[in-house]
Amino acid sequence: MTGSTKEPEMSADDVCGFLDQLDAHSIRIWLDGGWAVDACLGSQTRRHGDLDIVIEERDVPVAVAALRGRRYTPVPRHDTRAWNFVMGDDTGHQIDFHVITLDEHGRGTYGPPENGEYYPAEALTGKGTVRGRIVECITPDWLVRFHSGYHVDETDWADVSALCERFGIPTPIEYLRFR
């Protein structure tokens, strides 16, 4: 988002519109973050400031070009990397790219291989819905795991507790203070 004072927001309609755009280019993605949580739950539970996506490195140039055609530009952030960056427009839409390279076992290497960060193959098998549309997303158990290991807040707790309750996942230790 460049030059806008509007608070970023990605609605369900925005998500579906973006997915339509990628479908037109035969680009496969997985929802991650808050929208993946809501997709797994089958309904929107809160406002979303962005849309986190997992995308294969080979598809990034076409996805970025398509977004540039819709007036998206890079959003400057301190943590921008080739494998993790944000594009936004002046109307408050933001897409947070998590770029992977799939190996022969379906595991998605995230960043340089020497970093040892990846999306396990089983994490990339989730299905959910956004406005009745079936979408691929990170699985509930991996969404809970990925919501750990950093300073968690009330929004994280809302996401994690809903997933744990719906899917019978044990609550991670860092969330016990919210109970």
Disulfide bonds with the S-S distance in Angstrom:
none
